[in-house]
Amino acid sequence: MKTLTISEAQQQLAAVADLALQGETILIERNARLLVLQEFSEPIPVRPEGYFAGCDSADEIAEANQLGARAPRIIVP
């Protein structure tokens, strides 16, 4: 297990990421708190098409769409 400060991790990000991908657990310290960097070995499940169908009613979908239409738009150049 390797412990680095956030500054050290930033300077060596590629090497630190390679170590994590090789199975080493990396601890990154920031403001006296610890973050853990390690490979996530389980595959992310792929949901079949229509998996979430029926989760929301047509009214709930319409309401969400109305609320989304009123949300401010952020345009990034």
KANORGI-V478600 format. One record per residue. RES is the residue in three letters. PHI is phi as a letter, one per 20 degrees, with the letter a starting at -180 (999 if undefined). PSI is psi in whole degrees, -180 to 180 (999 if undefined). OMEGA is omega as a letter, one per 30 degrees, with the letter a starting at -180 (* if undefined). Layout:
BEGIN
RES;PHI;PSI;OMEGA
RES;PHI;PSI;OMEGA
END
This chain:
BEGIN
MET;999;134;a
LYS;d;138;l
THR;d;131;a
LEU;c;155;l
THR;f;166;l
ILE;f;-37;l
SER;f;-43;l
GLU;f;-42;a
ALA;f;-38;l
GLN;f;-43;a
GLN;f;-27;a
GLN;c;31;a
LEU;g;-45;a
ALA;f;-45;a
ALA;f;-40;l
VAL;f;-43;l
ALA;f;-41;l
ASP;f;-41;l
LEU;f;-43;l
ALA;f;-39;l
LEU;f;-21;l
GLN;e;1;l
GLY;o;-3;l
GLU;e;139;l
THR;e;128;a
ILE;d;129;l
LEU;d;131;l
ILE;d;123;a
GLU;e;130;l
ARG;b;119;l
ASN;l;49;l
ALA;m;18;l
ARG;d;153;a
LEU;d;137;l
LEU;d;147;l
VAL;d;129;l
LEU;d;117;l
GLN;b;159;a
GLU;f;136;l
PHE;e;106;a
SER;e;-18;a
GLU;e;138;l
PRO;f;147;l
ILE;f;124;a
PRO;f;143;l
VAL;e;123;a
ARG;e;136;l
PRO;f;154;l
GLU;g;135;a
GLY;n;6;a
TYR;g;-39;a
PHE;e;4;l
ALA;f;136;l
GLY;n;-1;l
CYS;f;-35;a
ASP;c;147;l
SER;f;166;l
ALA;f;-36;l
ASP;f;-42;l
GLU;f;-39;l
ILE;f;-44;l
ALA;f;-42;l
GLU;f;-43;l
ALA;f;-39;l
ASN;f;-39;l
GLN;f;-44;l
LEU;f;-39;l
GLY;f;-35;l
ALA;f;-28;a
ARG;e;-13;a
ALA;f;143;l
PRO;f;144;a
ARG;e;134;l
ILE;d;121;a
ILE;d;122;l
VAL;d;122;a
PRO;f;999;*
END
